[in-house]
Amino acid sequence: MAAAVGEGVEAARARFGRYARTLSARHPALMSVAAAYPSKQRAWSSPADVDPASAAARQLALLDAFADGTRNAPDFAHGWWEARRASQANGERVRGPLSDLFDRVFMILEDYSVDPDLREPGDLDDADLRAAVSETWHAFRHPGGDLGG
């Protein structure tokens, strides 16, 4: 099933549950199928919702530590990728604003190379990474913040 559903089994179960609810008036049997295969985890949309023992919580802690200067850029990048892989392997799901935040940090890290010798023109250096991540984290934590860009 995991090979057939690129976004993961948990996300597919949740999506099918929403689909079944939408079509329940025309196809009531879908609700019983969805109930037989419920999502085991719910999707988190804000830091307050995140299970403190989850890999997503580690990502949030990394954001705090990096933004406040207690973690350096290479450690942040390595820790982020490790926590991201663990989150995916655990079937953790984020949505809404939290998903937007994690996607934005992912995109920022795509423009950063931990090894300065492998950096290409236009890649972020350590200071640029801290500035971009800190700005994104600040915009997320303060109402009216813009994650676009």
N, C-alpha and C positions, 0 to 999 in steps of 0.2 A: 504494500500500500504506500509506503514512504516513497518508493521510486516513482509511483504513478502520480503522486500529489506533491509537486515541487515545494509548495509553501508549508508542508508538514501536515501530518495527520490531524493534529489538534486544530489547526486553522481550518482544515477542510471540514471537520466535524462541526465547528462553530458556524462556518459559512452555510453548511447544509441545514443546520438548525434555523438560521435566519431565513433561508430559502423556503423551508417547510412552513414556517409561520406566515410568510408572505402569501403562500399559495394554499393555506389551510382551508379557506372557504371553498375553493374549487376541488381540492385534492386532500381531504381530511386524513387519508391513510398516511400521508407523508409525516404527519406529526408523530405517529406511533413508530415509524422508522427512525426519525430523529431522536426520539426518546430512548430507543434501544441502543443508540450510539452517541451518548452525550459527550461533550467536550469534558475532559478531565480537569482542565485548568481554565480559569477565566482569563480574559485579556486585561492587562493593567493599562490605565490611561493617565495615571498621575503617579508621582513618586510615593504618595501616601498609600496607594493601593498595593504597591509592590511587596511581595513576600520578602522579609529581611534576609532570609536564607538563600535567596535566588541569585542567579548570575546577573540578572537585571539590576538587583540591588548593588552588586559589585560594580557594575557600570556606573551607577549613580554615585557611589562612593569615590570611584576614580575621577569622575567629573569634578566633584567637590575638592578632592586633594590636588588635582592638577590646576584648577582655577585659583585655589588659594596659595599655590606655589610650594606645597609640601611634597609634590611628586614631579620628577623631571619628565621631559617630553618622551624620551625613549621608553622609560618605564610605563608612562601612561599609554603609549601606543601598544606596547606588548601586552599590558594588562587588559586594555580594551578589546583587542583581538581575541585574547584567551577567554575573556568573559562572554564575548559575543558568540564564540563557538560553543561554549558551555550552555549558554542560554538556548541556542538553537537545538543542541543535542538533548536538552531537557524538555523541549517542547514548550518553552515559555513564549508567551505572546504579549506584545504591547500594541496599543492602538491609539488613535487620536493624537493628542499633543505629545504624549511620551514617544510614540512611534515617530512622529515628526522630528523630535529631538534626537533620537537615536539614529535616524536616517541622515540627519544633517551632520552629526559627528562622524558617521561613517564616510560621508562624502568629503569632509574636511581631511580625514585621515588618508583618503585615497590620493591626496595631493602632498603627502608627507612621506619621506623616506627616513627610517631610523638611522641608516648608515649615510653620513654626509658624503662619502665618496660615490654613492649611487644616486645622489640627487641630480635632477635634470633642471634645466632652466625653467623657471616658473613654479618649481616645487617649493613648498613651505619649509622654512628652517624651524628650529626649535621655538624661537621667539614668535614667529608668525603663527605656528600651531597653537601656542598658548593664547595668543591674542584672539584667534578665530574661535577656539573652543570656549574661552572665557566669555566672549561676546555672545555666543550662542546659548551658553548655560545661563548667563545673566538675563538674556531676552526671554528664555523659557520661564525662569523663576519669577519674573516680574510681569504683572498683568500689562497687556498691551504690547509685550515684546514681539518682535518680528523674527521668525525663523527663516524667512525667505532669503534669497541671495545666492 
